[in-house]
Amino acid sequence: MPRTTPTETDSSTDPDASMDTDAIETNTGRLVAEVDATQIGERLDRFLTDALPDISRTRIQALIREGQVRIAGSASSRATIEDVKYRVKPGEFFELTLPPAADPELKAQAIPLTVVYEDDALIVIDKPAGLVVHPGAGQPDGTLVNALLAHCGTSLSGIGGVARPGIVHRLDKDTSGLMVAAKTDRAHRALAKQFADHGRTGDMARGYLALVWGAPSRPHGRIEAPLGRHRASRTKMAVLPKNKGRFAATQWRLFESYGGHGKDPAASLIKCTLETGRTHQVRVHMAHYGYPLVGDPLYGPGFKSKLRTLPEDLADAIQSLDRQALHAAHLAFVHPSTGTLMEFNSELPDDLAEIVRQFKQL
C-alpha cells in the first residue's frame, strides 16, 4: 500500500488521525498519497483507487481527466497528470483535489426506509430486496440514494460524487439487509477506511445469512478463491487463477440444515463473514464450493431441478422469491466521531423467513 504522508491535524478531535490511512486530506482539501516500492509501475488510476478506497475508480478517472491530479515534488517538477494510464514511479507524491460537492442532480424521493439508527454523522438502514443502492445505467432514480436525499436532505457526504452521496459500501439490488451511509465527509473517510480493511486490524465486521442448496459436511470453514469478471458474461463474476483474479476470502459457519431425514439435507442456512468485499463474493464463493444460494438466477440456475423434490407450497415460494436468498444480517463498525463500537443485527425478512419455516417442516 502507498505510504501515508502526515499533515497537520489535531489528534484529539480528528477521529482519523490515529488510523493507518492510505491517503491523508490536507487542510486545503487535497488528498495526498506517496508511491512505495509495491506500487511502482502501476497505472495512476489504479494506484489512486487503492489509496483512496472511499472514491470509486470511475470517479478517480474522471478527476484525473479533469486535471485534478498532479505530481507534488519539488516546485520545478509540479505537473498536472491527465493520463489515467500514467505509470507511477517510486517516491512520487500525488495530490488529488476534490472539487466542492455539486448539488445533486438527483430527485429526492420519499421511498420508505427502515431506519435502524441515525445521528448527525451517519445513518444505518435495513435495505429491502429490490432496492438499487445508487443510480446508474438504466436506473436513474428509485434508488436508496434518492430515498436518502429525501430523508437526510443535503447533509449527506459528497465524497462519493454526485450520484453516490453518502454511500460507503453497497449491497446487490436483490440482497436485503444492513447498510450504513455517511452524513459528513469525515464520517465517510473514517468508515471507508474500516470497510477497506474488512476487520483485519479493527472491529469492523459484516455478516450474511445465506440459504443454500445442500449442506457442507463440516460445521465451518473458509473459502479463499480469487474473483474477477466472467470471461463470457460481463454481468457475472467468476473464480479465476491467482494471476487473473483479485484475492477474496469468505469465512462460513453452518447454522442449521433442513430435510436430512435419512438422506442428504435439501438446504442449509449458512452464516458468512467477509474478509474481503468483492462483487457477488458470497454468491460466487458458495456456488464454487458446491452450495449455491437458493433462488440465485446467476450462479445457481442448475439447481432448479431440486424444486421437483420439494412440497408444492415450498417450491412455489422459492419460485416466487425472484432473488437470491441472501441477507446482510450483521454489521459492526467503530463510530467515526465517538470511537464507540456500533453493532447491529437484522432478522431474516418475511420472504426468506417463510421459506426457512417451510424447509424446517421437511
C-alpha positions in Angstrom: 0.0 0.0 0.0 1.2 3.6 -0.6 3.0 5.2 2.4 1.0 7.9 4.0 2.1 11.5 4.4 1.1 13.1 7.7 -0.4 16.6 7.7 -1.2 19.0 10.5 -4.2 17.5 12.3 -5.4 17.6 15.9 -5.5 14.0 17.1 -7.7 15.0 20.0 -10.5 16.0 17.7 -9.9 14.1 14.4 -11.0 10.5 14.6 -8.9 9.7 11.5 -5.7 11.0 13.0 -4.7 7.8 14.8 -5.7 5.4 11.9 -3.3 3.9 9.4 -4.6 5.5 6.2 -3.9 5.1 2.5 -4.1 8.9 1.9 -4.5 12.0 4.1 -6.6 15.0 3.4 -4.7 18.3 3.8 -6.2 21.4 5.4 -6.6 22.7 1.8 -8.9 19.9 0.8 -6.4 17.9 -1.2 -5.7 14.2 -0.8 -2.1 13.2 -0.8 -0.5 9.8 -1.4 3.0 8.6 -2.0 4.1 5.7 -4.1 6.1 3.0 -2.4 8.1 0.0 -3.7 5.0 -2.2 -4.0 3.2 0.3 -6.3 5.9 1.1 -8.8 4.7 0.8 -12.4 1.0 0.8 -11.5 -1.4 2.8 -13.6 -2.2 6.1 -11.9 -6.0 5.4 -11.7 -5.4 2.0 -10.1 -2.9 3.4 -7.6 -5.2 6.2 -6.5 -8.2 3.9 -6.3 -6.2 1.7 -3.9 -5.0 4.7 -2.0 -8.5 6.3 -1.8 -10.9 3.4 -1.2 -13.8 5.7 -0.5 -13.8 7.0 -4.1 -14.7 4.8 -7.0 -12.3 4.1 -9.8 -14.7 5.7 -12.3 -14.7 8.9 -10.2 -10.9 8.8 -9.9 -10.5 8.5 -13.7 -12.9 11.5 -14.2 -10.9 13.6 -11.7 -7.6 12.7 -13.5 -9.0 13.7 -16.9 -10.4 17.0 -15.4 -6.9 18.0 -14.3 -7.5 17.5 -10.6 -4.4 15.3 -10.1 -0.8 16.4 -10.1 2.7 15.3 -9.0 3.9 17.2 -6.0 7.6 17.0 -5.8 10.0 20.0 -5.9 8.5 23.2 -7.1 10.1 22.8 -10.6 8.6 19.3 -11.1 5.0 20.1 -10.2 2.9 18.8 -13.1 -0.7 18.0 -13.8 -1.3 14.4 -14.9 -4.4 13.9 -17.1 -3.5 10.4 -18.4 -5.2 7.7 -16.4 -2.6 5.2 -17.7 0.4 7.1 -16.4 2.8 4.7 -14.7 3.7 5.8 -11.2 7.3 6.0 -10.1 9.0 5.4 -6.7 8.8 8.4 -4.3 6.3 10.3 -6.3 3.7 12.2 -4.4 0.3 12.7 -6.0 -2.2 15.4 -4.9 -5.8 14.9 -5.8 -8.1 17.9 -5.4 -11.7 17.1 -4.6 -13.9 19.8 -6.1 -16.7 21.0 -3.8 -19.6 18.6 -4.0 -22.0 19.7 -6.7 -25.7 20.0 -5.9 -27.1 16.5 -6.7 -28.9 16.3 -10.0 -31.0 13.6 -8.4 -34.6 13.7 -7.2 -35.3 13.3 -3.6 -37.9 10.6 -3.5 -40.0 9.7 -0.4 -39.2 6.0 -0.7 -39.9 4.2 2.7 -36.8 3.4 4.7 -36.4 1.2 7.7 -34.0 3.3 9.8 -32.2 1.3 12.4 -30.0 4.1 13.8 -29.3 7.7 13.0 -27.3 10.6 14.3 -25.5 13.7 12.9 -22.7 11.6 11.4 -24.3 8.6 9.9 -27.5 6.6 9.3 -28.0 2.8 9.4 -30.8 1.3 7.3 -32.2 -2.1 6.7 -32.4 -2.3 2.9 -35.2 -4.3 1.3 -34.6 -6.6 -1.6 -35.2 -5.0 -4.9 -33.9 -1.5 -4.0 -30.9 -0.4 -6.0 -28.3 1.4 -3.9 -27.3 4.2 -6.3 -28.4 5.5 -9.8 -26.7 4.0 -12.8 -27.3 3.0 -16.4 -31.0 2.0 -16.7 -31.8 3.1 -13.1 -31.8 6.9 -13.0 -34.0 7.1 -9.9 -36.0 5.0 -7.4 -32.7 4.1 -5.6 -31.5 4.2 -2.0 -29.7 7.4 -2.8 -33.0 9.0 -3.8 -34.6 7.9 -0.6 -31.6 9.1 1.5 -31.8 12.6 -0.2 -35.5 12.8 0.8 -34.7 11.6 4.4 -31.4 13.4 5.1 -31.6 16.4 2.7 -28.3 17.9 1.8 -26.5 16.5 4.9 -25.1 13.5 3.0 -21.3 13.3 2.4 -20.3 14.4 -1.1 -17.2 12.3 -1.3 -18.8 9.6 -3.4 -19.7 12.1 -6.2 -23.0 13.5 -7.4 -24.5 10.0 -8.0 -23.4 8.4 -4.7 -23.7 11.0 -1.9 -23.2 9.3 1.5 -22.6 5.8 0.0 -19.8 4.0 1.8 -20.5 0.4 0.7 -23.1 -1.4 -1.4 -25.4 -4.4 -1.4 -26.6 -6.1 -4.6 -30.1 -4.9 -5.7 -31.7 -8.2 -4.6 -29.7 -8.6 -1.4 -31.5 -7.3 1.7 -30.1 -6.1 5.0 -28.0 -3.6 6.9 -26.1 -0.7 5.3 -24.5 2.4 6.7 -24.4 5.8 4.9 -22.3 8.8 5.9 -23.7 12.3 6.5 -20.3 14.1 6.8 -17.1 13.8 4.8 -15.2 13.0 8.0 -17.5 10.1 8.7 -17.3 9.0 5.1 -13.5 8.8 5.2 -13.3 7.0 8.5 -16.0 4.5 7.6 -14.5 3.8 4.2 -11.1 3.0 5.8 -12.8 0.5 8.0 -14.6 -1.2 5.1 -11.4 -1.3 3.1 -9.7 -3.0 6.0 -12.6 -5.6 6.4 -11.9 -6.0 10.1 -8.3 -7.3 9.6 -6.9 -4.7 12.1 -10.1 -3.4 13.7 -13.6 -4.2 14.9 -15.5 -3.7 11.6 -17.5 -6.8 10.5 -20.1 -7.8 8.0 -22.1 -11.0 8.4 -24.6 -12.5 6.0 -27.2 -15.2 6.2 -27.3 -17.3 3.1 -29.8 -20.0 2.4 -28.0 -22.6 0.2 -28.9 -25.8 -1.6 -27.5 -28.9 0.2 -25.3 -28.9 3.3 -21.5 -28.8 3.8 -20.1 -31.9 5.6 -18.2 -29.7 8.0 -19.6 -27.2 10.5 -17.4 -24.3 9.4 -14.7 -23.4 7.0 -13.0 -20.7 4.9 -13.2 -20.2 1.2 -10.2 -18.5 -0.4 -10.6 -18.1 -4.2 -9.7 -15.1 -6.4 -12.6 -13.4 -8.2 -12.9 -11.4 -11.4 -15.2 -10.8 -14.3 -16.6 -13.9 -16.1 -15.0 -14.2 -19.5 -18.3 -14.9 -21.3 -20.6 -12.7 -19.3 -19.8 -9.2 -18.0 -22.7 -9.3 -15.6 -21.2 -12.3 -13.8 -18.2 -12.8 -11.6 -16.2 -16.0 -11.5 -13.3 -17.7 -9.7 -10.1 -17.1 -11.6 -6.5 -18.2 -11.4 -4.4 -16.2 -8.9 -2.7 -14.2 -11.5 -6.0 -13.2 -13.1 -8.4 -12.5 -10.2 -8.4 -10.4 -7.1 -7.8 -12.0 -3.7 -11.1 -12.9 -2.0 -11.9 -14.8 1.2 -15.1 -15.8 3.0 -15.5 -17.5 6.3 -18.6 -19.6 6.8 -20.4 -21.4 9.6 -23.3 -23.9 9.3 -26.3 -22.5 11.2 -28.8 -25.3 10.5 -29.7 -27.8 7.8 -33.2 -28.9 6.6 -34.7 -32.1 5.3 -31.9 -34.5 6.3 -34.1 -37.4 7.4 -32.0 -40.4 6.3 -30.8 -38.5 3.2 -28.7 -35.6 2.2 -30.1 -32.3 3.5 -32.1 -30.3 1.0 -30.8 -26.9 2.1 -28.9 -25.1 4.8 -28.7 -21.7 6.4 -25.1 -20.6 6.4 -23.6 -17.6 8.2 -20.9 -15.9 6.0 -18.3 -13.4 7.2 -16.4 -11.4 4.7 -12.6 -10.9 4.8 -12.8 -9.0 1.5 -15.6 -7.2 -0.3 -15.7 -8.3 -3.9 -18.7 -8.1 -6.1 -21.1 -11.0 -5.6 -18.5 -12.6 -3.3 -20.8 -14.7 -1.1 -22.8 -15.9 -4.1 -19.8 -16.9 -6.2 -17.8 -18.5 -3.3 -20.7 -20.6 -2.1 -21.5 -21.8 -5.7 -17.9 -22.6 -6.3 -17.9 -24.6 -3.1 -20.9 -26.6 -4.4 -23.7 -24.9 -2.4 -25.2 -22.1 -4.5 -27.8 -19.8 -3.0 -31.4 -20.7 -3.2 -33.1 -18.6 -5.9 -29.9 -17.2 -7.3 -30.5 -16.7 -11.1 -26.9 -16.2 -12.0 -25.0 -18.8 -10.0 -27.5 -21.4 -9.2 -29.8 -22.0 -12.2 -28.7 -25.6 -12.5 -30.3 -26.4 -9.1 -33.9 -25.6 -10.3 -34.4 -29.3 -10.8 -34.4 -29.6 -7.0 -37.7 -27.8 -6.8 -39.4 -31.0 -8.1 -38.2 -32.8 -5.0 -39.9 -30.3 -2.7 -43.5 -29.9 -1.5 -45.6 -27.8 -3.9 -46.0 -24.9 -1.5 -42.3 -24.7 -0.8 -41.4 -25.0 -4.4 -43.9 -22.2 -5.2 -42.5 -20.0 -2.5 -38.9 -20.4 -3.9 -40.1 -19.7 -7.5 -41.9 -16.6 -6.2 -38.8 -15.3 -4.4 -37.4 -13.8 -7.5 -34.0 -13.2 -5.9 -31.0 -14.8 -4.2 -31.6 -15.9 -0.6 -29.0 -13.6 0.9 -29.4 -11.2 3.8 -26.9 -8.8 5.4 -27.7 -9.7 9.0 -24.8 -8.3 11.0 -22.9 -5.0 10.8 -20.3 -3.7 13.2 -18.1 -0.7 12.9 -16.4 1.9 15.1 -18.3 5.2 15.2 -16.2 7.8 13.4 -17.0 10.6 15.9 -17.2 8.8 19.3 -14.9 5.8 18.8 -17.7 3.6 20.2 -18.2 0.1 18.7 -21.6 0.0 17.0 -23.2 -3.4 16.4 -26.5 -4.1 14.6 -28.4 -7.3 13.8 -31.3 -7.8 11.4 -33.6 -10.8 11.3 -34.4 -12.6 8.1 -37.1 -10.6 6.1 -40.5 -12.2 5.7 -39.9 -13.8 2.3 -36.8 -15.7 3.4 -38.2 -16.4 6.9 -41.2 -18.1 5.3 -39.1 -20.3 3.1 -36.9 -21.3 6.0 -40.1 -22.1 8.0 -41.2 -24.5 5.3 -37.8 -26.1 4.9 -37.9 -26.8 8.7 -41.0 -28.9 8.1 -39.4 -31.3 5.7 
